[in-house]
Amino acid sequence: MSTALITYNDLSPGGDLNAYVSVVNSLPILSLEEEKALSHRFYYENDLDAARGLVLAHLRFVVHLARSYSGYGLPLGDLIQEGNVGLMKAVKRFNPEKGVRLVSFAVHWIKAEMHEFILRNWRIVKTATTKAQRKLFFNLRSAKSRLGWLTKDETESVARDLGVNPEEVTRMESRLSASDVAFDGFADADSDESSFHPADYLFDANDNPEAEVIETDFESAWNDDLATAMGDLDERSRDILRRRWLSDKKATLHELAAEYGVSAERIRQLEANAMKKLRAAMADYEEFLVAA
C-alpha cells in the first residue's frame, strides 16, 4: 500500500487492530540508503514528510515489541499506541551521523514508553517503584530457568545478573506470583472437580471479632472515600475512568477520543490526571495494602 494512500483510521491501533497490523506490515522496509536519505532530510532540513516516512516504516517493529508485553493483561492496541509515541520521540532525536540504524536507536524509546504504561496500569498497588524493582519486574520471568519458585542458588544467580540484592529477587517473585492463584477460584471452574482454592482451606488462627469489625469499617470508609473521590472528578474524567477501568468491555483511547472530539493523547492525559487524583485521595488505603 502506498504511504500516500494511508489514512489516519488505517493507522489507529485503537480501531480494528487486525486491519492496523495488516496495514503496517504492508508498508515497505527501508533500505540503508533510503533510511539515510530520509534521516538527513529531517535532521538537516526539518522535512516532516521525511519524518513521517521514517515512522511509517518502523510501525511494524512497534507491533512486534508490543506483543512481547501481552502477558500483562493490558490492551495490545494501547501498548502499540504508547510504543508509537516512543518511536516518534526516537525519530525526533535520531542523529544520522552516529552510524547506527534507526531501529537500534528507537528500541530504547519504544520500550521506555511501554514500560511506563505498564507500571502505571498493571496494578493499582505499586509493584515496582525503584530502579532495581523496575529491572526485576521486566526481567525476572525471562531470567527464571524453570517453572516454580527459584532455588537459593538460582535467586543469587539472578541477583548477580541483574545487579540487585537476593532479597529483592525473592520479594518481587512473591509479588508476581501472588496473582497466579484466585483466592475464591475461577467463576467458570467445574464445581464437581476437586481443586485447591485458598478460601476453601485457609483460616486465620488469630481471627477475632474486633479485627473483623475494624476491617469492615475500614472497607466501608474506603468505599465511601472512593465514591467521594470519583464524585469530585469532572463528568468527562469520570466517564473516561469508568469506561477504561470499570466496564466489562474497556474502551480504547481512540474510541473515547472520537467521541469527545480530541486527540488520543489528550484522553490519555485526562485519564492519567484522574488516576493521579484518585490515588492521592486513596493514599491511606494504598499504604495499608502495601503494608499488608
N, C-alpha and C positions, 0 to 999 in steps of 0.2 A: 504494500500500500504506500502510495506516495505521501510523504510528510505534509505536502501542501493540501492534501485532502482530509487530513485528520482533524476532527472537531474536538471541542472541549469534552463533550459527552463520551467520545471514544476513549479519552484519557482520564476517565473518572473511575478509580477503583471502588468508589462507593456505590456505583450503579451495578451494571451487570459485570460481575467480576470475571466470568469466563470470557466474555467478549473483550474486556480490557486486556486480559492476558494474551488472547489471540492477536489483538492489535499490536501490542508491544513486541510480541515475538515475530511479527511480520516485518518489523522495521529492520532495515539493513544494519549490519555491524560495520563500524568504521574501520577502514584500514589505517595503518600507522600514519601514512601520508595525509589521508583525509582528516584524521584527528588533529594532526599538527596544524593543518591549514585552518581549520575551524578555531582551534585554540588561539592561534596567533591573531586571527581577525577579532576575536572577542577581547583578548588580553591587551592588544595594542590599539584597536580601533573601537572598542566597546560596541561591536556589532551584535545586537541582540538576536538576530536571526541565526548567527553562528552559535550563540549560547544555547538557543532552542534546539539546534541540531545536535549539540553535544548531549543535552539532557535526554532527548528522544532516543538516541542511540544506546543509552545506558539504562533505560527503564526496565528492560528485561533482567538486568543484574539486580535491581532493587527487588523485583518479584522473587528472584532466586534466594536472596538473603532473607526476605520476609518469611518465606516458607520454613526456613530453619528455626524460626521462633514460634511456630504454630502450636507448640506444646504448652504455651502459657494461657491458652483459653481466650485469647483476645481476637477480635475480628481481623482476618487477613487483610481486608480492604483498608482498615485503619493503619495496620503495620506498614502496608505499602505506601499509604499517604505520608506517614511520618518519614519513611525512608526516602521518598521523593523530595521532601523538604531538605533532608541531609544531602541528597545528590545536587540540588540546586545551590546549596551553600558551597559544596565542593567545587562546582563549576565556576562559581564566582571567585574563589580563592586560588584556582589552579594556575600555576605558572608553567607554561610550556617549555621554558628554558631549563627546567630541572632535570629533564631527561628521563622521566617516568611516564607510564601510561596513566590516563585519567582514572581508569578503573582501580588502579593500585592506590591512588591518592584518595579517591572518593569513598573507599570501603570504610575508612575510619569515620567519616562524617555521617554516612548512612547508618552504620551500626550505632553511633552515638545517639542519633535521634530515636531509633527503635528502642535502645536501652532505656532512655529517659521515659519513653511512653510506657514501656512495660513496668518499670519501677513505680511510676505514678499510678498505674491502674491495676496491677496484678492482684494486690490485696489492699484493703483499706487500712490494715495494720502494717506499718512499715516493716519490710523484711530485710532490706539492705540499705543502710544509711551511710556507712563509712566506705572509703575506697576499697579496703580489704574485703568488706562484706559484698560489695558490688562485684568484685573479681570472683569471689566464691559463687555468688548467685548464678553467674553466667558460665562458669567453668566446672562446677562440681559434678554435674551429671555426666558430662563427657569424660571427666577425669576418673570416674569410678570404673574399675576393671571388671566388675561383675554386678549382678543384681543383689539386693540385700544391703545390710549395713557394712560399712568399711571395718576392716580389722584395725588393730592398733598400728601395725606396720604400714597398712595402706593409708591410714589417716596421716601418719607422719610423712609418707611419701608425697601425698597430695599437698600437704602444708609446705614442704620444701619446694615443690614445683611452682606453687602459686605465691610463695613468699609471705605466708601468713602463719599464725600460731595454730598448732593442732587443735586447741580448744575452739578456735573459730570454725574450723572444719566440722567438728562434732556438732557445734551449735547450729550451724547452717544446715547440715544434713538433717538434723532433727526438725528444723522448720520446714524444709522442703518435703520431708516425708510425712509431715503431720496431716496433709490434705489427701493422702492416698487411701485412707480408710474412712468411710462415712460412719459417724457415731451411731446413728439410728438405722443404718442400712440404706439401700437404694430403693426408690419408690417402685421400680419395675422388677425387683427381686422376687423370685418364686418363694412364697411363704412356706411351701411344703418342703423346701430344701433346707438342709441343715447348713448353717453358715455362721461365721463369727461376726457379731455386731457388739462393739463395746458396751452399748446400752443394755444388752441382754445379760451381761455377765459381771460388769464392774459395779461396785458400790463404794460409797465414801464411808470409810471406817470412822471418820471424825464428824459425821453428819450430826447436826444439831438444829433445833427449831430456830434459834436466834440467827444462825448463819443463813438459813433459808429465808427468813423474813427480811434480813438485810439485803440479800441478793435480789429478792423480789421487788423490794422498794427501789433498789438501785436501777434495776431494769425498767421499772415503771417511770422513774425520773429520767432515765436516758431516752426512752421513747417520747416523753413529753418534750425534752430538750431538742430532740431531732425534729419533731413536728414544728416546734417554735423556730428552729434554725431554718427549716425549709420555708416556713411562712414569711421569714424576713427577706427571702430572695425575691427578686422581681419575677413577674409571671413568665417571661421568656426563659430566664435561667432555670426556674423551677421546672418548666416543661422540658428543657434540654436534659436536665438530670434525670427526670422521670423516664423519659423515652430512651435515654442512653444506658441507664443502670437499673431501672425498676420495672421495665416492661419485659415480657417473655420474648418478644421479637425486638431486639435492640435496633434503633435507628442509626444509620451511619451519619458521619459528618456531612456528607454531600446531600443526603436526603433532607436534613434539617436546614442546610444552607439554602437549598432550593425553596423551601417553604418560607423562610424568613427573608429571602432576597439579599443574603450576604454571602461572603466567601466561606469556604470550609475552614479556613484558618481562623476566621472571626468566631465561628461556632466553637472551635477548639479552645480559643481564648476564653470565651464565656463559660465553657464547661470547666476549665482549669480554675478560673476565678471563683466559680460557685463551689467547687470542691474545696478550695482553699478556705472559703468562709465556713463551710460545714465542718471541716477538720478543726478550725480554730474554735468553733462553738462546742465541738465534742472533744476537746483536748483532754479533759479529765477522764472521760471514758476510755479514750485510746491509751492513755498511760496505764489505766487499770488492766486493759487487755494485754499490753506488752509485759507488765509485771507478772501477770498470771501465766 
